[in-house]
Amino acid sequence: MNKLPAAQSLGREATMIPGGGSGVTALRIHAFLAIIVALGLRLLFVLRFPGSAGDSDLYLQLARNWSDHHVYGLWLNGYLVPTDLRTPGYPAFLAGVALLLGRSVRAILLSQAVLDVLTCFLTAALAAALAPAGLRRRSSIIALWLAATCPFLANYSAVVLTETLVTVLATAAMCCFALALGADFTAEFTALKFLDQQKHATPFALALLGAFFTGLATLVRPEMPLLLAVAAPAFVLRGWKAPGARKMIFAVAAICAVFLIPLLPWAGRNRVTLKKVQFIAPRYANLPGEYAPVGYYAWTATWLERYRDAYLSLWKIGEEPVDINDLPPGAFDSPAEKAHIADLFCEYNDSADLDISPEMDRQFAQIARERTRRHPLRTYVSVPFQRALSIWFTPRTELMDIDGKFWPLREQWQDSHANVLITGSFAVLGYLYVGLALGGVWMVWRHATAGESSDLLGRPNLWGIGFLLAYLLVRTAFLTTVEAPEPRYVLSCYPVVLAFIALRIK
């Protein structure tokens, strides 16, 4: 494998523009134009189509209370109560923006637009880290333009949510891990040095840096340890047959320790303030003493497949009554079961605080167990698979001021041409991205086994590609277990998808 970091390789492969005596390379021209296009697209969303989300106010409250009262908490019944409801990474970002640019949503969105441009360049670096040496420059340019023009990335920069910040941190971590996995382990990684003879970062140093970025990303989104959970075994497998296998075990232990460094202050705060050991956020994002209706969640896990069904069931709990007639037919196996669930919802709707009591929750849990016993494949295979499709291929229009409906086509077209065109375009683009990414991986694999062409261009970083594919699969599988299959949860995976597209070899 090529031992040069991607940035070095890109610099050496960039060619001078004919007649250009100013020393400006073609790569720099692409970078300059991509910055303009990327920033322009993101400013379009920020200034003309800013989004809104239910969690936005929660993050803003946490940031303001932290800044104003030095308490990371929420106001409950007139008291400022410390909480671990959300990890502090994104509220810290919001507080920093307020300190530098003032307290306005527009300042936050403009900051995120600039931050997302950095994600475009990290995507280009990721593509270069994966591509064969002879195609790194071309792959990085393609990935840069794909990221710069990706409306999914740009769209989420226009809403006060964690996605933009976690995407840039996750992409930086994945780039470091991919570069380290593509190195010559016998000669470089097991040396456990931070710099090589040319004073460049070694694969070991890159792996530690990736672990640190993963720790920072975990402070933004609590499921990000999945990235390290995939990277650590990849490093063990990569270096197990090397002469320094024991050093590899030590190296992986060091990687895990560095990952914990950003989390230690948060865990210490929770131990001192909340009297519990908590490195991330609670599984069900519940306040201290608040009951989590896990039985109700278990019931929805036996039928809830589509993102829009979360609005009709999960997100109404504690906020408004639930109409059983809004739920899909698959939520009930028989008229008797539907009648039982209708009685439970009548009790819920009549409650003073619109809450599911422990007794009601136990009944929902019993219904879930019975449904799973009758149809185990539905609970453990069919519904998770449909949720995965929903997460990846639902048109990402939930932040836009359109209903996002496409069927029945004639009726929706008569109602709004623009809604149908935007929803259809986003849906097609989602399928196109994933299809082209799979094609890129397939072409790289064919190139790696092609013999002479592989020797001519150099071999791709198959370990890095395999690691990223495994991460996408593990993350998707995990997200199917989350109560609501929200499409935004895979946004941080899109730099990988775009990098895979850029690997297409002709």
ABEGO torsion letter per residue (X at the ends): XBABBAAAAAAAABBBBBGBAAGBBAAAAAAAAAAAAAAAAAAAAAAABBBBBAAAAAAAAAAAAAAAAGBBBBBBGGBBBBBAABBAAAAAAAAAAAAAAEBBAAAAAAAAAAAAAAAAAAAAAAAAAABBAAAAAAAAAAAAAAAAABAAAAAAAABBBAAAAAAAAAAAAAAAAAAAAABBAAAAAAAGBABBAAGBBBAAAAAAAAAAAAAAAAAABAAAAAAAAAAAAAAAAAAAABAAAAAAAAAAAAAAAAAAAAAAAAAAAAAAAAGBBBABBBAAGBBBGBBBBAAAAAAAAAABABAAAAAAAAAABGABBBBAAABBAAABABAAAAAAAAAAAAAAAABAAGBBBAAAAAAAAAAAAAAAAABAAAAAAAAAAAAAAAAAABBBAAABBBAGBAOBAAAAAAABAAAAAAAAAAAAAAAAAAAAAAAAAAAAAAAAAAEAAAAAAEBBBAAAAAAAAAAAAAAAAAAAABABBBAAAAAAAAAAAAAAAAABBX
